[in-house]
């Protein structure tokens, strides 16, 4: 099973890199005009730093979607409507690298593991297609709600409010079917910004599995669903390509440093800080969505319009 997962991950990673390179060459982007027409894909140092910091702490146990959303929004680096696609595109390769490094932790029963991973991938594919077509206001509402959920789950885990679960490492058919349906929904929600680890731990615990089984299921699901969702966002042009590349270029070395050198840190106080920042961002996102009337989904703080049609490019206003 481990060998099969490694081979499949390698093939999927190569395919995703090919799509990413193709989209860079064809100019399917939403890039700030000040970067210039000759290199509209080039990330800034700040974007790479965000990738390093968020993926470093994600490897050590803090999710990367909620902190990335907060940082992007407070620094005004990415328009709200492009944040989900940017995170799914940019965090994909670092998460796949994490899966390669932690593949030894796969000790879940094979049928359960593969079924739940496949269900999450299908959910992510369908969810990415929906999110890529949503107008800006609905994306803001969705991300605001997602951040509230993320902050609530992080706070619950901090104070120990989570189901204990049992010791099973697999599910029988009666529980496997609803488990697959539910993790498919979580895979779809991940495309709008809901991290998978905490909901996955709660789900497997409620299904009677050992909570430790959540890690290989979550890591495997993310490693397979993120390139699928990222590809759909790339082909729809619903991402900020420089920021996404910054997340990738900063995130890959961060995963290696965290997994192979640092390995662990005391993160209790930092997690509470993340909860506070994420809550503030969620409130701001929801206030913005509820205080403006319906408008073009392509409005951007950078003065760039992202046309979601395949083959289109961003145009400065």
PyMOL commands that set and color helices and strands:
alter all, ss='L'
color gray80, all
select helices_A, chain A and resi 2-26+33-35+45-59+65-75+80-90+92-101+103-105+110-131+136-158+173-190+197-206+213-236+241-262+268-291
alter helices_A, ss='H'
color red, helices_A
select strands_A, chain A and resi 304-305+315-316
alter strands_A, ss='S'
color yellow, strands_A
deselect
rebuild
show_as cartoon
